[in-house]
Amino acid sequence: MQIKTVFRLYSCLFYELIIQIALWFVITFLILFFFNFKAIDHPNIFLFILWVSSGIYFLYSWMYGGQTLAMKAWKLKLIPPKGYKFIFFLSRYVLATLGVALLLLFYLNILFGGKEYIHDLILDSKIIHVQI
């Protein structure tokens, strides 16, 4: 795999992290301000709300256009397998989350010569570079 592709994929991943942090700030503000939710009293519920809000962002982005904001910036696009449905995008999000929870295990494949993330290999999807 070319160094340029590895750089593009990991740059997109870092950019996605910045977007997620901004989204979490907005969601946290809305929850604290409008619902008077005590996150310190219910940390697991709060984390679940943040996880679901990120999931909504990713699922919507992948289903309608195949690109998140970071993927658009780095000119990458998700190509799902033929006959995909909502469950494909949900499975991809859950597997990507699992990869992060396992200390980026699913993302290390790219560094060792793989062409795709592990969750894309499992689900038979591809991330391609699009020329605009």
Long-range contacts (C-beta under 8 A, 24 or more apart in sequence): 1-110, 1-113, 1-114, 1-115, 5-115, 5-129, 6-110, 6-111, 8-74, 8-75, 8-76, 8-129, 9-76, 9-110, 9-117, 9-127, 10-107, 10-110, 11-74, 12-70, 12-71, 12-73, 12-74, 12-76, 13-70, 13-107, 15-69, 15-70, 15-73, 15-74, 16-68, 16-70, 16-71, 19-57, 19-68, 19-69, 19-70, 20-54, 20-57, 23-53, 23-54, 23-57, 24-50, 24-53, 24-54, 27-53, 51-97, 55-90, 55-93, 58-89, 58-93, 58-96, 59-86, 59-89, 59-90, 59-93, 62-89, 62-92, 63-89, 71-127, 75-129, 75-130, 75-131, 75-132, 76-127, 76-128, 76-129, 76-130, 77-127, 77-128, 77-130, 78-125, 78-126, 78-127, 79-125, 79-126, 79-127, 79-128, 80-123, 80-125, 81-123, 81-124, 81-125, 84-125, 88-123, 88-125, 91-123, 92-119, 92-120, 92-123, 92-125, 95-119, 95-122, 95-123
